[in-house]
Amino acid sequence: MNVQLNDSGVPILKQKTFGQKVKSFLLWAILVILTLAAALLVYLCIAGASEMAALTTLKQVSNHPYYTMTYENFDYSDMVTKELGSNDAVIKYYKSKFFSGLSGMFPGENKNDYATKGSIAFYGRSYTSDYMKGRMYNSYDVPILMVTAKPENGYKSWNIIDMTDVGLSSRQEIDAWFNNSFQTIAATYCVSEGINSELFSVSLISCPVAECDDTPLVNITPFMAVRLMLDRAATVDSAIELLSGYDIDFSSGPYHFLISEKSGNSAIVEYVNGKMSVTYPVVDTKTHHQICTNKMEDKTVRTADKDYSDRFQELSLYRLFDSTLSNSYSSGLGQAPAYMDILMADKSKALKETNEEHFGTNMYGTQYTVLYDFFRMKMHIVIGGDTKAQSYTYDLTV
């Protein structure tokens, strides 16, 4: 190899051309980027392995859109102690969990500034003593997510989520899962409906008023209360005991809960004048059900202002379900198919918009209808009223 020397005998190094310099710079830049990306991936896997694994299971299963996701091995005890007062705060918690110094660079907020109305849930016994629970969820056209959750120390559960509760209102926003991954994971803690492997179920429904005193107890959102009950409660009594250990922060809107179990117990839990109020069903020879819609059930509220519920909510829908369920039981027709027929009936769907401020808009309607069959341990969900193309059944035993 011939090497050119200068007069002092030092080798003369060839100067790189401009193109060579650019090429060298690009190679180094690519190497740095790949190294940082690998480090980021390792960090994310260590900091949130469960969350990253959950995001890989996110799948769109219908054009509504309707999504499914599996979230395993999570423990949110640390998040509970943070006393997060809103879904927005839950999203920000996840942003700071992964990128404590960079969380402001990533989008994510709850843009849902309306209260869902026109929804109804019921729990009742069929003529053959089988217990059923149903829910009609009415809102704007929204993406729906079904999460199969398996916490580290809790019961497996099936959770239904309105994705606008975490600021994702379209398929495009959900599909951009990297940018919106915080919201997608946060949705697991913003549950409005579900049932666990012990066949204990919760429905969260908006109502006119909810007030909880501020005590030394830990504050949680009503959505997080659903998450806690599904993870840790097996009965109505244990759920009420669990709730009594927390203050519920209703700053994001007033809600009440319809809770029920496989053995025939149910209750509507409300917060009136700062205290928990529990209303149990009246059971006699004609009625074997309990109904929860947007009107209040607390007797003191109803006694103090007889027009209270009429001024606020869906009394016609309530009466329709009350009479239909009573007739179904007394006539011996209270089977699972009959209960789903009640939920899907044209009259039920027409009444959902009674006294609704958005009445007449094309965007408003039934987003999903779900029926829990406690005897057969099945959950049936129909998306957007499409019983043929968007009807799904989940086995609650697996």
NORBEL-V988400 format. One record per backbone hydrogen bond with DSSP energy under -1.0 kcal/mol. CO is the residue of the C=O (numbers start at 1). NH is the residue of the N-H. If there is no record, write none. Layout:
# NORBEL-V988400
CO:NH + CO:NH
This chain:
# NORBEL-V988400
4:12 + 6:9 + 10:6 + 17:21 + 18:22 + 19:23 + 20:24 + 21:25 + 22:26 + 23:27 + 24:28 + 25:29 + 26:30 + 27:31 + 28:32 + 29:33 + 30:34 + 31:35 + 32:36 + 33:37 + 34:38 + 35:39 + 36:40 + 37:41 + 38:42 + 39:43 + 40:44 + 41:45 + 42:46 + 43:47 + 44:48 + 48:52 + 49:53 + 50:54 + 51:55 + 52:56 + 54:57 + 59:68 + 62:66 + 65:144 + 66:61 + 66:62 + 67:146 + 68:59 + 69:148 + 71:150 + 74:152 + 76:80 + 77:81 + 80:83 + 86:90 + 87:91 + 88:92 + 89:93 + 90:94 + 91:95 + 92:96 + 93:97 + 94:98 + 95:99 + 99:103 + 102:105 + 103:106 + 111:113 + 120:136 + 121:292 + 122:134 + 123:290 + 124:132 + 126:129 + 130:126 + 131:374 + 132:124 + 133:372 + 134:122 + 135:370 + 136:120 + 137:367 + 137:368 + 139:365 + 143:163 + 144:67 + 145:161 + 146:69 + 147:159 + 148:71 + 149:157 + 150:73 + 156:197 + 157:149 + 158:195 + 159:147 + 160:192 + 161:145 + 162:165 + 163:166 + 163:168 + 164:167 + 170:174 + 171:175 + 172:176 + 175:177 + 176:180 + 180:184 + 181:185 + 182:186 + 183:187 + 185:188 + 186:189 + 187:190 + 192:204 + 193:160 + 194:202 + 195:158 + 196:199 + 200:196 + 201:260 + 202:194 + 203:258 + 205:256 + 218:247 + 220:249 + 221:225 + 222:226 + 223:227 + 224:228 + 225:229 + 226:230 + 227:231 + 228:232 + 229:233 + 231:155 + 235:239 + 236:240 + 237:241 + 238:242 + 239:243 + 240:244 + 242:245 + 243:246 + 247:220 + 250:253 + 254:207 + 256:205 + 257:269 + 258:203 + 259:267 + 260:201 + 261:264 + 265:261 + 267:259 + 268:279 + 269:257 + 270:277 + 271:211 + 272:275 + 274:213 + 275:272 + 277:270 + 279:268 + 287:284 + 288:125 + 290:123 + 292:121 + 298:302 + 299:303 + 300:304 + 301:305 + 305:308 + 307:311 + 309:313 + 313:315 + 314:318 + 315:319 + 316:320 + 317:321 + 318:322 + 319:323 + 320:324 + 321:325 + 322:326 + 323:327 + 324:328 + 325:329 + 326:330 + 327:331 + 328:333 + 329:332 + 333:335 + 335:339 + 336:340 + 337:341 + 338:342 + 339:343 + 340:344 + 345:349 + 346:350 + 347:351 + 351:354 + 353:356 + 356:359 + 358:361 + 365:139 + 367:384 + 368:137 + 369:382 + 370:135 + 371:380 + 372:133 + 373:377 + 373:378 + 377:396 + 378:373 + 379:394 + 380:371 + 381:392 + 382:369 + 383:386 + 385:387 + 386:390 + 390:383 + 392:381 + 394:379
